[in-house]
Amino acid sequence: MTKQIHLAAQLPGIHNVTVWSDPRSASQMAIGSFVHLARTAERGRFDFFFLAEGLRLREHKGRLYELDVAGRPDNLTMLSALAAVTTRLGVAATVNATFNEPYEVARRLATLDHLSGGRAGWNVVTSFDAFTGENFRRGGFLAESDRYTRAAEFLATTRELWDSWAAQDVLADAASGQFVRPGAGAFAHHGEHFDISGRFTTPRAPQEHPVIIQAGESDAGRDFAASDAEVVFSKYNRLEEARAFYRDVKGRLARYGRSPDDLRIMPTATVVVADTDEEAAAYADEITRAQVSPQTAIAHLEAVWGRDLSAYDPDGPLPDIDPEPESLVLKGHSVFRTGRAETARRWRALAEERGLSIRELMIEVHGGQTFVGSPHTVADAIDHFVQTDGADGFVFATHLTPAGLDDFVDRVVPLLQEKGVHRPDYTGTTLRHHLGLRRRPGTERTSGSAREAS
């Protein structure tokens, strides 16, 4: 059976994907930028619009890491505004499970689901470092080994809060004068990380539970995805690696009583479209070199080497000195925090094998666009990737804000629709429906059973 391709859009902000120096780039803070990209995604019948999160501005050698685009507004506040100017597009946000509490997150997400008519999604993430924790009163209190146990209990607790209201609990009976059933919103959770009880303020939302998204790459993260997530973000956009990840995560679902259709795997991707493949390739190279500038290349190398390498030529060979694995020059960036000695070994071997300079190596390992070519070339490549089980769809991050998705929606999406692999129009109103996801078992509860479960 031909698979339907799921599409999402992301406005980048915490990585150096956006070429903010391009004269065509607009504000990363102005509501108009977010509205333009969200409406473009909805015009392309995308499943959802996604906002990532950074809880602290990264620092490079003690100074702000200026190669990031910084200044992102609060995710859920922005998505609430976007829900008012879209009608079907899902709205999904990263919300941290380390430096928040279940009650406040459950309330904010349930509110977003109400405001949007059932279009909310939650990317559950954890934080690993005390550096980020300094922004919060508890600081770096959580051992890294406890991140996933807390996240799992955090998610379970929010689900208990959402289930504390049954669909029939709001009576609004003018004749009797009774607005809600007596036990509405009552909850009690007693666990290792959370010990709370009371009444949840927000009645059951249209989706009952927002769509749960996850992005862990570790073995524990993959298990967490298989047990609890409904969408998984993946970094694997090279086909063979993507297929291996797809098989592994989908293969874990059965042990949790779930089927492959209960989870959508969506790698982050970029796209460059032009009239011909040759024009697209030239433009893609231009974009990549803007994203991986000489100073970006050195900064990425310093993050792995743990040394000041500013004296090295980015167009020259890698340093002939060894990394300092215990030294951290780039704080707040999870990509370079573990396995740096092994990373350095692989990079050095690749550079020697192919004769790559520092910048060429950084372009090879971090840069490059995922789909490049004419509209037909790009449409065929995306379709092949999905139909051969490399993914269920993609989250497209654009290099230009906010118009970076325009060509894709105008020139590639119609071809995918002609192929019959992408919807010509929305057929439902909720994000869960767009993704073809069923409600999780146990969410259909009667008025009494939700509170008895507490």
Number of C-alpha atoms within 10 A of each C-alpha: 4 10 15 19 24 24 22 26 25 23 26 24 22 21 14 19 23 26 22 21 11 13 8 12 17 16 13 21 14 11 13 13 17 23 20 17 22 30 18 23 26 23 17 25 22 28 28 25 28 24 24 18 18 20 17 16 19 22 17 20 17 10 12 14 18 13 21 20 18 20 13 19 14 15 17 22 11 18 25 20 16 22 22 11 14 17 15 24 29 32 32 28 23 20 23 19 22 21 19 12 14 20 19 12 19 24 18 15 25 28 20 25 28 20 18 28 19 26 28 34 28 25 25 22 20 18 20 20 19 16 15 20 19 13 13 12 9 11 14 19 13 17 10 13 9 14 16 19 14 19 20 16 18 24 18 14 24 22 17 25 31 27 31 31 32 25 17 15 20 15 13 12 10 8 6 8 9 12 12 16 16 9 16 24 24 20 23 17 19 11 12 9 13 14 10 14 14 11 16 20 17 19 24 24 24 19 21 22 24 28 26 20 24 23 21 20 16 9 10 12 16 22 20 20 27 28 18 21 22 25 24 25 21 21 16 19 21 13 16 13 12 21 18 13 21 21 14 14 21 20 14 19 21 12 11 11 10 18 14 15 14 19 25 23 29 28 22 18 22 21 21 27 25 20 12 14 18 13 15 20 19 14 16 23 17 12 21 19 17 20 24 24 17 17 14 22 21 23 22 21 26 23 25 25 25 21 19 14 16 12 7 13 16 22 15 12 18 22 14 7 8 12 19 14 18 12 14 18 21 23 22 23 19 11 11 20 18 12 11 19 16 12 14 18 13 12 20 19 12 15 19 13 9 10 13 20 18 25 25 22 23 23 20 16 10 14 19 20 17 17 21 26 23 21 25 16 15 25 22 16 16 19 21 14 21 23 18 12 19 25 29 25 26 24 23 25 22 23 26 21 24 23 16 22 27 18 16 21 18 14 18 21 24 18 18 22 17 11 13 14 18 21 20 14 12 15 10 11 17 25 26 23 17 22 24 16 16 11 16 14 9 8 16 14 17 14 18 16 14 24 21 10 13 15
